[in-house]
Amino acid sequence: MTAVLADLTIRTLTGPDEVDLFNRFPYVFNQEIADDLGSGRRRLPWLWLALDRAGEPLARLGWWARPEDDAPLLFDVFDYRDGQEEAALLLLRTAFAAVVPEGATPPKYTRMIPADWRDDPSARAVVEGRRALLEQTGAGFFVERLRLDWTPGTAVPPPPDRGLTFRPVADEAELVQLMTQVLEGTLDAHSREDLARMTPRQTAQLQFDDEMAHYTTPRDWWRVAVLPDGEPVGFVIAARNSYRPVIAYIGVVPRHRGKGFIDPILAEGTRILAATDPERIRAATDLGNVPMARAFERAGYRVFERELLLAWD
């Protein structure tokens, strides 16, 4: 699709040969765009540019999805040149009208930002500038998340000596049951959003279907922590997503919180992934989930960047 507005042309990419043009804006995802396009995680109708009369890009945006999805899952690329806010806003409105069905809620916007963005004037200007434009289209703050990584050479805590042992998750039913339990008192913004419109069991099943069911790594990496009598106290889902190894999900059941079990459970997931000789292991947690952030810190994970999410009602 192409729209010509005065000296501005707004259009989708015409083919993979235009990825370099799309990537004229520096961003952490640039190195993944071409591969994502080839694998179906991005599609030409979801990658948009605003060009000046000379064909130079003034702004860009893009959506991401899983290969099996029919519609975008995340709005995760939005950049523009300094002073080109008007072009960026026109791009937003034109692309949204073409991609998001009328009356539908747009996918959440996500932006990877420096860990110290509030203390860096240039980084803060980037974050706040994009947020201001998106708010003009009806978006609002959803959550800020910490993105963490563990790298080889970091010490992995030894197996627990407190009588806690680990076994693989028995099956989907057991995992969904455990996920249902750990949703009680959750500090996770996505889970709280889901719980506002469905039951804990429905939320857990949806989370399993939308995420866990798509992992192709061995399911014996999914570990349940149990007491000597066999009672589960929590679990960890170690996996590899489309890009790298991750601690995908971790939780302690409510009656066993505050007893220090989160540390050996996280260590178990880290040990499983560390044994695969990874370049790094990634994890994330909401900024407001202080207990989980501290557990990652104790396990040797470092905050390397943050993620800002905005949402439309």
C-alpha positions in Angstrom: 0.0 0.0 0.0 1.2 3.5 -0.8 -0.1 6.9 0.2 1.4 10.2 -1.1 0.8 13.2 1.1 2.4 16.5 -0.3 6.1 15.8 -0.1 5.7 12.6 1.9 5.2 9.1 0.7 3.9 6.5 3.1 4.1 2.9 2.0 5.0 -0.7 3.0 8.2 -2.3 2.0 8.2 -3.7 -1.5 10.4 -6.7 -0.8 13.3 -8.1 1.3 15.7 -5.9 -0.7 14.4 -2.9 1.2 15.4 -4.2 4.6 18.6 -2.1 4.5 16.4 1.0 3.8 14.2 0.1 6.7 17.2 -0.3 8.9 18.6 3.2 8.4 17.3 3.9 11.9 19.5 2.4 14.6 17.8 0.0 16.9 18.5 -3.3 18.7 16.1 -5.3 16.5 17.7 -4.3 13.2 19.9 -7.4 13.1 16.8 -9.6 13.3 14.6 -7.9 10.7 15.8 -9.8 7.6 15.6 -13.2 9.3 12.2 -12.4 10.9 10.9 -11.5 7.4 12.2 -14.8 5.9 10.7 -16.8 8.8 7.3 -15.2 8.8 7.6 -13.4 12.1 7.4 -10.2 10.1 5.6 -9.6 6.8 5.9 -6.9 4.1 2.4 -5.5 4.8 3.4 -4.9 8.4 6.7 -3.0 7.7 6.1 0.7 6.9 8.1 3.7 5.8 7.6 7.5 5.5 9.9 8.8 2.8 10.7 12.3 1.6 10.8 13.3 -2.1 14.3 12.0 -2.5 13.3 8.5 -1.1 15.0 9.0 2.2 13.3 7.5 5.2 11.9 10.0 7.7 10.1 7.4 9.9 9.4 3.7 10.1 7.2 1.3 12.0 6.7 -2.5 12.1 4.8 -5.3 13.8 5.9 -8.8 14.8 4.1 -12.1 15.2 4.8 -15.8 15.4 4.9 -17.5 12.0 1.6 -19.3 12.6 -0.3 -16.0 13.5 -2.6 -14.4 11.0 -2.4 -10.9 12.6 0.3 -8.9 14.4 1.0 -9.8 18.0 3.3 -6.8 19.0 4.0 -3.4 17.6 7.7 -3.3 18.3 9.4 -0.9 15.8 8.8 2.8 15.7 11.5 5.4 14.8 11.7 8.8 13.2 14.3 11.4 12.4 14.7 14.4 14.7 12.2 17.0 13.9 10.0 14.6 11.9 7.2 14.1 14.5 4.5 15.2 12.0 5.7 12.6 9.5 5.8 10.0 12.2 2.3 10.7 13.4 1.0 10.5 9.8 2.8 7.2 9.4 1.2 5.9 12.6 -2.3 6.8 11.5 -1.9 5.6 8.0 -0.4 2.2 8.9 -2.8 1.6 11.7 -5.8 2.3 9.4 -4.4 -0.3 7.0 -3.3 -3.0 9.4 -5.6 -2.8 12.5 -9.2 -3.8 11.7 -11.7 -1.1 12.5 -12.9 -1.4 16.1 -10.1 -3.7 17.1 -7.6 -3.0 19.9 -4.1 -2.6 18.4 -1.3 -4.9 19.6 0.7 -3.5 22.5 3.7 -1.3 21.7 7.0 -2.4 23.1 10.3 -0.5 23.0 13.7 -1.7 24.3 15.4 1.1 26.2 18.6 1.7 28.1 18.7 0.5 31.7 19.6 4.0 32.7 17.3 5.9 30.3 16.0 8.3 33.0 19.5 9.5 33.7 20.6 9.9 30.1 19.1 13.0 28.5 19.3 11.7 24.9 17.8 8.3 25.7 15.1 10.0 27.8 14.2 12.2 24.8 13.8 9.2 22.6 11.6 7.4 25.0 9.4 10.3 25.9 9.2 11.6 22.3 7.8 8.3 21.0 5.5 7.9 24.0 4.1 11.4 23.4 3.3 10.6 19.8 1.7 7.2 20.6 -0.4 8.8 23.3 -1.9 11.0 20.6 -3.3 7.8 19.0 -4.8 6.7 22.3 -2.0 4.6 23.8 -1.3 4.7 27.5 1.4 3.4 29.8 1.1 -0.4 30.5 4.3 -1.5 32.3 8.1 -1.1 32.4 10.1 -4.3 32.6 13.6 -5.2 33.5 15.5 -7.3 30.9 18.2 -9.4 32.3 20.9 -11.8 31.2 23.2 -14.4 32.6 26.5 -15.1 30.9 28.9 -18.0 31.0 31.5 -17.6 33.7 28.9 -16.4 36.2 28.7 -18.8 39.1 25.7 -21.2 39.1 24.5 -22.0 42.7 24.9 -25.7 43.6 21.8 -27.9 43.9 19.8 -27.2 47.1 20.6 -29.2 50.2 17.3 -28.3 52.0 15.5 -31.5 51.0 14.1 -29.8 47.9 14.4 -31.9 44.7 13.4 -31.4 41.1 11.5 -33.5 38.6 10.1 -32.8 35.1 6.6 -31.4 34.8 4.3 -34.4 34.5 2.0 -33.0 31.7 0.1 -30.0 30.6 -2.6 -30.4 33.2 -0.1 -30.3 36.1 1.6 -27.2 34.7 -1.6 -25.4 34.1 -2.7 -26.3 37.7 0.6 -24.9 39.1 0.3 -21.8 36.9 -3.2 -21.3 38.2 -1.9 -21.4 41.8 0.9 -18.9 41.3 -1.4 -16.4 39.8 -2.7 -15.7 43.3 -1.2 -12.4 44.4 0.8 -12.0 41.1 2.7 -8.8 40.6 3.0 -9.4 36.8 1.1 -6.7 34.8 0.2 -9.0 31.9 -1.3 -11.6 34.3 -3.2 -9.0 36.2 -4.7 -7.7 33.0 -5.8 -11.2 32.0 -7.2 -11.8 35.5 -9.4 -8.7 35.2 -11.4 -10.4 32.5 -11.1 -14.2 33.1 -10.7 -16.7 35.9 -7.2 -17.8 37.1 -7.7 -21.2 35.5 -8.6 -19.6 32.2 -5.7 -17.2 32.4 -3.3 -20.0 33.1 -4.6 -22.0 30.1 -4.4 -19.0 27.9 -0.8 -18.4 28.9 0.1 -22.0 28.3 -1.5 -22.0 24.9 -0.1 -18.7 23.8 3.5 -19.3 25.1 4.5 -22.6 26.6 2.8 -24.7 23.9 5.0 -23.1 21.2 8.4 -24.0 22.7 10.1 -26.8 20.8 12.9 -27.4 23.3 12.7 -30.5 25.5 9.8 -30.5 28.0 12.0 -32.1 30.6 13.6 -28.7 31.0 10.3 -27.7 32.6 11.0 -28.5 36.3 8.9 -28.8 39.4 10.4 -28.2 42.8 9.1 -30.7 45.4 9.5 -31.3 49.1 10.4 -34.7 50.5 6.8 -35.7 50.7 6.3 -34.9 47.1 4.4 -31.6 47.6 5.2 -29.1 44.8 6.4 -25.7 46.0 7.0 -24.1 42.6 8.3 -24.5 39.1 10.5 -23.1 36.4 10.2 -23.2 32.6 13.6 -23.2 30.9 13.3 -23.0 27.2 14.6 -21.5 24.0 12.4 -19.0 22.1 12.9 -18.0 18.5 16.1 -16.2 19.3 17.9 -17.5 22.5 17.6 -19.5 25.8 15.3 -18.0 28.3 13.8 -18.4 31.8 10.3 -18.3 30.3 8.3 -18.6 33.5 9.0 -19.1 37.2 6.8 -19.2 40.2 6.3 -20.3 43.8 2.9 -21.4 45.1 1.4 -18.9 47.6 1.7 -21.1 50.7 5.4 -21.5 50.2 6.3 -17.9 49.4 8.8 -16.1 51.6 10.7 -19.3 52.5 13.6 -18.7 50.1 12.5 -21.3 47.6 12.7 -18.9 44.6 16.5 -19.0 44.7 17.0 -22.8 44.2 14.2 -22.9 41.6 15.8 -20.2 39.6 19.2 -21.8 40.0 17.7 -25.1 38.6 16.4 -23.4 35.5 19.8 -21.6 35.0 21.7 -24.9 35.4 19.6 -26.6 32.7 20.2 -23.8 30.2 23.9 -23.3 31.2 24.5 -27.0 30.3 23.6 -26.2 26.7 26.7 -23.9 26.4 24.7 -20.7 25.6 26.1 -17.4 24.7 23.8 -15.9 27.3 20.5 -16.7 29.1 17.8 -14.1 29.0 15.0 -13.3 31.5 12.6 -10.5 32.3 10.4 -9.2 35.1 8.3 -6.2 35.7 10.0 -3.2 37.4 7.5 -3.4 40.2 8.1 -7.1 40.9 10.9 -6.3 43.4 11.1 -9.8 44.9 11.7 -11.4 41.5 14.2 -8.8 40.5 16.2 -9.4 43.6 16.2 -13.1 43.1 17.6 -12.6 39.6 20.3 -10.4 41.0 21.2 -13.0 43.6 21.5 -15.6 40.8 24.0 -13.5 38.9 21.7 -12.0 36.3 22.3 -8.4 35.3 19.9 -5.8 34.0 21.2 -4.9 30.5 18.2 -2.9 29.3 14.6 -2.2 30.0 11.3 -2.6 28.1 8.6 0.0 27.9 5.1 -1.2 27.0 2.1 1.0 26.0 -1.4 -0.3 25.4 -4.6 0.9 23.8 -8.0 0.4 25.5 
